[in-house]
Amino acid sequence: MRILTHNIKKHTLCHCNNLLTLLNMYKYAFILLFIIPLFTSAQSDMSKGFKLLENGNFENAEQFFEDFLKSNPNNKTARLCYGRAVGLSGEPKKANSLFSELLKENPGDFEVEINYNESFLWAKDYESAKPLYKKLVADYPDKFGAVLGYANTLSNLKEYKLALEWVDKAIALDPENKSALVSKKYMRLGYANAYVNNQQYGKGEAYLQKIFSDFPEDKDALQNLANLYLIIKNVEKAKATYKRYATNAKDSIVALNGIALAEHIGEQDKTALKIAKKAKKEVLKVKDTALTEQTYNRYVQALIWNHKYKKAQIQIDSLKQVNPNRNWIMALDATIGMYMANFKKSINNYDKILANDSASFDGNLGKANALFASDKIIPAYKAAKQTLVIYKKQKDATNFIEKLDLSFTPNVEEHATYTFDNGNNTAYSSTTTAQLALSTKFSSTISYQFRTTENTVTLNKATSHVIIGGLKYKLFPKTNIKAVFGVNKSISTETSFAQPVLDIRLQLQPYILQNLDLIYTREVQSFNADLIEREIVMNHYGLTYNMGTTFNLGWYTQLIYTEQTDSNVRNLLFSSLYYNLFKKPATKIGINYQYLSFADQVPSIYFSPSIYQAVEIFADVRAKLSDKTLFMASAASGYQKVEKDLMTVIFRAETGVQHQFSKRLSGKVYGKYSNIASATAAGFQFTEIGFKIKWLFTKKPLFYAKLQKQIELK
């Protein structure tokens, strides 16, 4: 589910990115508020043109002043206004050229200089504008327009600290002029966003809160603040902020959409759907196309979160009929594909989104997730890297790449156990395993196990040393071959021997939500000292098959045929039907069935019934104790029957706690108990306690430099 969770986060961030894009459009528009008054003393017959400029009707203003200049070609004010109309209607370079000519004719003229400087802002050439404004404020330190223009230029260059210093100077020059306060608000929004992108959430929140001192309950600040709380998963603060936002009919619907997302992040999907339904009902009362689309988008997302895939797909198909090429609808179709493990469908939709908009956040990071889920690692890396090219330091894309890096980072794991049973056997084992990924397709493993066992009544002792090396190769996505080779050296009171061990697996995913492993294993029976002395080697031939569904039901089956060096033959069938009951805590319940039979019965040596059957019900619970600590507990109980004996009750249980000490170090302690029949006999009781510790001993994959070349964007 980690991939799907990642898709949830991206919706939180998109709203924030859209707001910040809008604020950049507004920054230099405020300069109109102090440029127009400069012209109020000009000819009254230009008042209509001034009004058009002031109202933002730039194309008509351009035509007006073009006509005016035909009869008054040398009128400086008309030429300035014409240049402004040209620049603001989408031709900043032409405006720059017009102002440049005026400046040659009127060197040192403040009005001409400030318009010339501003034309660089219209062209988004902030680097060129900066030294011009710096000179202008040096020459005219008391001119409000020059100081505010310089502040806005610095803000567009994301030099927010200096920009805020200069905007305060502008406010000091003209405290009654609201344009400087508005600019300051957007600077704070930009500064807050920069801190959020750097994951400095406290500082980002502080700058958003400062906006309320000038603009109480400002809607832009509230929405950005709510988005910040969603990013850091502070659900209650997010919901409270959205409630503050809801002051009219339309904003109440925006708030409901945000609260629905907050409930989802808080893993309250049923509540999220109720709220999304309410928003969908309310949006019918207002005429706002954009808001209607946002609301239907959230409603379909809520259906998907609640696994109501059929209903969600009907909604998506209906929306497609009206708007077949809209990105948000294709993003919904891609999301439902991710939840239903139809990753090909998701990739196709993300490709269509990117064809419409190559800078789409949904398209780029969504495709990265879908490619990763499809086991296409290098393309997934590239898509995530492309996201970071467009959205610098974006948290989800950064975390995604880090997750991929960690999955290929060399690691070593130590697993120690102590076991005892009611047959007076005790054992201690220590297994050290190192894993080295040599590429995204090829990895190797080396492992050493030491195990010592003793019977405290017979005083029979044995030790075993197992050294193995393994290779795993991805033949193509979703298909791996894994081979482990090694030697088992066993020493007991009466004997000593060395035997080769082998484990070969072909791992497949033949269909959506299905996994199939074909297995051959050669192992030495080493449960206790008595069995080690007999040097019994087991050759297992089998398969495991797991089938999932989109409605939380799953089925796992294992079939094993075993030939032993003592000429005995064993057949094993294990089948488990399970249901994922809850998401939080993750709870699985089910029923298990086991069938076991041996060709020869040698009960004096090991448990080898002609027929053994067991049926049990089980429950498995996994919960987060904190962001870094996981708890698990499972239990199963039922009945077992050995040949014609009476049925007996069986019970087994396991519990453990895992803690992530850092990104590269984790540990787990656990304990388990079972009285299910084993290699010794029915009536058997077995207990194990142990711990595992895993350390990633490098910061990056061994092939990191080569990987960077592979994912380099052309």
Residue pairs with C-beta under 8 A, 6 or more apart in sequence:
2 403
3 338
3 369
3 372
3 373
4 338
4 339
6 365
6 369
6 396
6 399
6 400
7 335
7 338
7 366
7 369
8 264
8 265
9 231
9 395
9 396
10 361
10 362
10 365
10 366
10 396
11 261
11 301
12 227
12 230
12 231
12 261
12 265
13 227
13 231
13 361
13 394
13 395
13 396
14 361
14 362
15 223
15 227
16 193
16 196
16 224
16 227
16 228
16 231
17 361
17 391
19 189
19 220
19 223
19 224
20 189
20 190
20 193
23 186
23 189
23 190
23 220
24 156
24 190
26 182
26 186
27 121
27 152
27 155
27 156
27 183
27 186
28 118
28 121
28 122
28 152
28 156
29 56
30 148
30 152
30 179
30 182
30 183
31 118
31 121
31 145
31 148
31 149
31 152
31 179
32 53
32 54
32 56
32 84
33 177
33 178
33 179
34 144
34 145
34 148
34 177
34 179
35 84
35 114
35 115
35 118
35 145
36 50
36 53
36 54
38 111
38 145
39 46
39 50
39 77
39 80
39 81
40 50
42 50
42 77
42 78
43 75
43 77
45 68
46 65
46 68
46 77
46 78
46 81
48 64
49 61
49 64
49 65
49 68
49 78
49 81
49 85
50 81
52 58
52 60
52 61
52 64
52 85
53 61
53 81
53 84
53 85
53 88
56 88
58 84
58 85
58 88
58 89
59 85
59 89
61 81
61 84
61 85
61 89
62 82
62 85
62 86
62 89
64 85
65 78
65 79
65 81
65 82
65 85
66 82
68 75
68 78
68 82
69 75
69 78
69 79
69 82
72 78
76 102
76 106
76 111
76 112
79 98
79 102
80 99
80 102
80 111
80 112
80 115
82 98
83 95
83 98
83 99
83 102
83 115
83 119
84 95
84 115
86 94
86 95
86 98
87 94
87 95
87 96
87 118
87 119
87 122
88 95
88 122
92 119
92 120
92 122
92 123
93 123
95 119
95 122
96 116
96 119
96 120
96 123
99 112
99 115
99 116
99 119
100 116
102 109
102 112
102 115
102 116
103 109
103 112
103 113
103 116
106 112
110 136
110 140
110 143
110 146
113 132
113 136
114 136
114 143
114 145
114 146
114 149
116 132
117 129
117 132
117 133
117 136
117 149
118 129
118 149
120 126
120 128
120 129
120 132
121 129
121 149
121 152
121 153
121 156
124 156
126 153
126 156
126 157
127 157
129 153
130 150
130 153
130 154
130 157
133 146
133 149
133 150
133 153
134 150
136 143
136 146
136 149
136 150
137 143
137 146
137 147
137 150
137 166
140 146
141 147
142 173
143 173
144 170
144 173
144 174
144 177
144 180
147 166
147 169
147 170
147 173
148 166
148 167
148 170
148 179
148 180
148 183
150 166
151 163
151 164
151 166
151 167
151 169
151 170
151 180
151 183
151 187
152 163
152 167
152 183
154 160
154 162
154 163
154 166
155 163
155 167
155 183
155 186
155 187
155 190
158 190
158 194
160 187
160 188
160 190
160 191
160 194
161 191
163 187
164 184
164 187
164 188
164 191
167 180
167 183
167 184
167 187
168 184
170 177
170 180
170 183
171 177
171 180
171 181
171 184
174 180
181 214
181 215
184 214
185 211
185 214
185 215
185 218
185 220
185 221
188 207
188 208
188 210
188 211
188 221
189 207
189 208
189 211
189 220
189 221
189 224
191 207
192 203
192 204
192 205
192 207
192 208
192 224
192 228
193 204
193 224
194 204
195 201
195 203
195 204
195 207
196 204
196 228
196 231
197 392
197 393
197 394
197 395
198 393
199 395
201 228
201 231
201 232
204 228
205 225
205 228
208 221
208 224
208 225
208 228
209 225
211 218
211 220
211 221
212 218
212 221
215 221
217 244
217 247
219 245
219 251
222 241
222 242
222 244
222 245
223 245
223 254
223 258
225 241
226 238
226 241
226 242
226 245
226 258
226 262
229 235
229 237
229 238
229 241
229 262
230 238
230 258
230 261
230 262
230 265
231 395
233 265
233 266
235 262
235 263
235 265
235 266
238 258
238 259
238 262
238 265
239 259
239 262
239 263
242 254
242 255
242 256
242 258
242 259
242 262
243 255
243 259
245 251
245 254
245 255
245 258
246 252
246 254
246 255
246 256
249 282
249 285
249 286
250 286
250 288
250 291
252 282
253 279
253 282
253 283
253 286
253 291
253 295
254 291
254 294
256 275
256 276
256 278
256 279
256 282
256 295
257 276
257 279
257 294
257 295
257 298
259 275
260 272
260 273
260 275
260 276
260 279
260 298
260 302
261 272
261 298
261 301
263 269
263 271
263 272
263 275
264 272
264 301
264 302
264 305
267 583
267 584
269 302
269 305
269 306
269 583
270 306
272 302
272 305
272 306
273 302
273 303
273 305
273 306
273 308
275 302
276 295
276 298
276 299
276 301
276 302
277 299
277 302
279 295
279 298
279 299
280 295
280 296
280 299
283 291
283 292
283 295
283 296
286 292
293 326
293 328
296 315
296 319
297 328
297 332
299 315
300 312
300 315
300 316
300 319
300 332
301 332
301 335
303 309
303 311
303 312
303 315
304 312
304 332
304 335
304 336
304 339
307 339
307 550
307 551
307 552
309 336
309 339
309 340
309 550
312 332
312 336
313 336
316 329
316 332
316 333
316 336
319 326
319 329
319 332
320 329
320 333
323 329
325 352
325 356
327 353
327 356
327 357
327 360
327 362
327 363
328 362
330 349
330 350
330 352
330 353
331 349
331 350
331 353
331 362
331 363
331 366
333 345
333 349
334 345
334 346
334 347
334 349
334 350
334 353
334 362
334 366
334 370
335 346
335 366
337 343
337 344
337 345
337 346
337 349
337 370
338 346
338 369
338 370
338 373
339 550
340 512
340 550
341 373
341 512
341 513
341 548
341 550
342 512
343 370
343 371
343 373
343 374
344 374
346 366
346 367
346 370
346 373
347 367
347 370
347 371
347 374
350 362
350 363
350 366
350 367
350 370
351 363
351 367
353 360
353 362
353 363
353 366
354 360
354 363
354 364
354 367
357 363
359 390
361 387
361 390
361 391
361 394
364 383
364 384
364 386
364 387
364 390
364 397
365 383
365 384
365 387
365 394
365 396
365 397
365 400
367 383
368 380
368 381
368 383
368 384
368 387
368 397
368 400
369 380
369 400
371 377
371 379
371 380
371 383
372 380
372 400
372 404
374 477
374 478
375 474
375 477
375 478
376 477
377 404
377 440
378 440
378 710
378 711
380 404
381 401
381 404
381 707
381 710
381 711
382 711
382 713
384 397
384 400
384 401
384 404
385 401
385 711
385 713
386 713
387 394
387 397
388 394
388 397
388 398
388 401
389 713
391 397
402 663
405 700
405 701
405 704
406 663
406 664
406 696
407 437
408 437
408 440
408 443
408 701
408 703
408 707
409 437
409 664
409 696
409 698
409 699
409 700
409 701
410 434
410 435
410 436
410 437
410 696
410 697
410 698
410 701
410 702
411 434
411 435
411 694
411 695
411 696
411 697
412 432
412 433
412 434
412 435
412 694
412 695
412 697
413 432
413 433
413 434
413 435
413 692
413 693
413 694
413 695
414 430
414 431
414 432
414 692
414 693
414 694
415 429
415 430
415 431
415 432
415 433
415 690
415 691
415 692
416 428
416 429
416 430
416 431
416 690
416 691
416 692
417 427
417 428
417 429
417 688
417 689
417 690
418 426
418 427
418 428
418 688
418 689
418 690
419 425
419 426
419 427
419 428
419 429
419 686
419 687
419 688
419 689
420 426
420 427
420 686
420 687
421 680
421 684
421 685
421 686
421 687
422 683
422 684
422 685
422 686
423 455
423 528
423 680
423 681
423 684
424 455
424 456
424 457
424 458
425 453
425 454
425 455
425 456
425 527
425 528
425 529
425 680
426 453
426 454
426 456
427 451
427 452
427 453
427 454
427 528
428 451
428 452
428 453
429 449
429 450
429 451
429 452
430 449
430 450
430 451
431 447
431 448
431 449
431 450
432 447
432 448
432 449
433 445
433 446
433 447
434 445
434 446
434 447
435 443
435 444
435 445
436 443
436 444
436 445
436 446
436 702
437 443
437 701
437 702
437 703
438 444
438 702
438 703
439 703
439 706
440 474
440 707
441 473
441 474
442 471
442 472
442 473
442 474
443 471
443 472
444 469
444 470
444 471
444 472
445 468
445 469
445 470
445 471
445 472
445 484
446 467
446 468
446 469
446 470
447 466
447 467
447 468
447 469
447 470
447 486
448 465
448 466
448 467
449 464
449 465
449 466
449 467
450 463
450 464
450 465
451 463
451 464
451 466
451 526
452 461
452 462
452 463
452 464
453 461
453 462
453 463
453 526
453 527
453 528
453 529
453 532
454 460
454 461
454 462
454 529
455 461
455 528
455 529
455 530
458 530
460 492
460 493
460 529
460 530
460 533
461 492
461 493
461 529
462 490
462 491
462 492
462 493
462 526
462 528
462 529
462 532
462 533
463 490
463 491
463 492
464 488
464 489
464 490
464 491
464 524
464 526
464 532
465 488
465 489
465 490
466 486
466 487
466 488
466 489
466 501
467 486
467 487
468 484
468 485
468 486
468 487
468 501
469 484
469 485
469 486
470 482
470 483
470 484
470 485
470 503
471 482
471 483
472 480
472 481
472 482
472 483
473 480
473 481
473 482
474 480
475 481
478 508
478 509
479 506
479 507
479 508
479 509
480 505
480 506
480 507
481 504
481 505
481 506
481 507
482 503
482 504
482 505
482 506
482 507
483 502
483 503
483 504
483 505
484 501
484 502
484 503
484 504
485 500
485 501
485 502
486 500
486 501
486 502
487 498
487 499
487 500
487 501
488 498
488 499
488 500
488 501
488 523
488 524
488 526
489 496
489 497
489 498
490 496
490 497
490 498
490 499
490 524
490 526
490 532
490 535
492 529
492 532
492 533
493 529
493 533
494 533
495 533
495 535
497 535
499 524
499 535
499 537
500 522
501 522
501 523
501 524
502 520
502 521
502 522
503 519
503 520
503 521
503 522
503 523
504 519
504 520
504 521
505 517
505 518
505 519
505 520
506 517
506 518
507 515
507 516
507 517
508 515
508 516
508 517
508 518
509 515
509 516
510 516
513 547
513 548
513 549
513 550
514 545
514 546
514 547
514 548
515 544
515 545
515 546
516 543
516 544
516 545
516 546
517 543
517 544
517 545
518 543
519 540
519 541
519 542
519 543
519 544
519 560
520 539
520 540
520 541
521 538
521 539
521 540
522 537
522 538
522 539
522 540
523 537
523 538
523 540
524 532
524 535
524 536
524 537
524 538
525 531
525 532
525 534
525 536
525 537
525 538
525 564
525 606
525 679
526 532
527 678
527 679
527 680
528 680
530 605
531 605
531 606
531 679
534 566
534 605
535 565
536 564
536 565
536 566
536 606
537 564
537 565
538 562
538 563
538 564
538 565
538 570
539 562
539 563
539 564
540 560
540 561
540 562
541 560
541 561
541 562
541 563
542 558
542 559
542 560
542 561
542 572
543 558
543 559
544 556
544 557
544 558
544 559
545 556
545 557
545 558
546 554
546 555
546 556
546 557
547 554
547 555
547 556
548 554
552 579
552 580
552 581
553 577
553 578
553 579
553 580
554 577
554 578
554 579
554 580
555 575
555 576
555 577
555 578
556 575
556 576
556 578
557 573
557 574
557 575
557 576
558 572
558 573
558 574
558 575
559 572
559 573
560 570
560 571
560 572
561 569
561 570
561 571
561 572
562 569
562 570
562 571
562 572
563 569
564 570
566 602
567 600
568 598
568 599
568 600
568 602
568 608
569 598
569 599
569 600
570 596
570 597
570 598
570 599
570 608
571 595
571 596
571 597
572 594
572 595
572 596
573 593
573 594
573 595
573 596
574 592
574 593
574 594
574 595
575 592
575 593
575 594
576 590
576 591
576 592
576 593
576 618
577 590
577 591
578 588
578 589
578 590
578 591
578 618
579 588
579 589
579 590
580 586
580 587
580 588
581 587
581 588
581 589
584 623
585 621
585 622
585 623
585 624
586 621
586 622
586 623
587 619
587 620
587 621
587 622
588 619
588 620
588 621
589 617
589 618
589 619
589 620
590 617
590 618
591 615
591 616
591 617
591 618
592 614
592 615
592 616
592 617
592 618
592 636
592 638
593 613
593 614
593 615
594 612
594 613
594 614
594 615
595 611
595 612
595 613
596 609
596 611
596 612
596 613
597 609
597 610
597 611
597 612
598 608
598 609
598 610
600 608
601 608
601 609
601 610
602 608
603 681
606 679
606 680
607 677
607 678
607 679
607 680
607 681
607 682
607 684
609 642
609 643
609 677
610 643
611 642
611 643
612 640
612 641
612 642
612 643
612 677
613 640
613 641
614 638
614 639
614 640
614 641
614 650
614 676
614 677
615 638
615 639
616 636
616 637
616 638
616 639
616 650
616 652
617 636
617 637
617 638
618 634
618 635
618 636
618 637
619 634
619 635
619 636
620 632
620 633
620 634
621 632
621 633
621 634
622 630
622 631
622 632
623 630
623 631
623 632
624 630
624 631
625 631
625 657
628 659
628 660
628 661
629 657
629 658
629 659
629 660
630 657
630 658
630 659
631 655
631 656
631 657
631 658
632 654
632 655
632 656
632 657
632 658
633 653
633 654
633 655
633 656
634 653
634 654
634 655
635 651
635 652
635 653
635 654
636 650
636 651
636 652
636 653
637 649
637 650
637 651
637 652
638 649
638 650
639 647
639 648
639 649
639 650
640 647
640 648
640 650
640 676
640 677
640 682
641 647
641 648
642 677
642 682
645 682
648 682
648 683
650 674
650 675
650 676
650 677
651 673
651 674
651 675
652 672
652 673
652 674
652 675
652 676
653 672
653 673
653 674
654 670
654 671
654 672
654 673
655 670
655 671
655 672
656 668
656 669
656 670
656 671
657 668
657 669
657 670
658 666
658 667
658 668
659 666
659 667
659 668
660 666
661 667
663 696
664 695
664 696
664 697
664 699
665 693
665 694
665 695
665 696
666 693
666 694
667 691
667 692
667 693
667 694
668 691
668 692
668 693
669 689
669 690
669 691
670 689
670 690
670 691
670 692
671 687
671 688
671 689
671 690
672 687
672 688
672 689
673 685
673 686
673 687
673 688
674 685
674 686
675 683
675 684
675 685
675 686
676 684
677 683
677 684
678 684
678 686
701 707
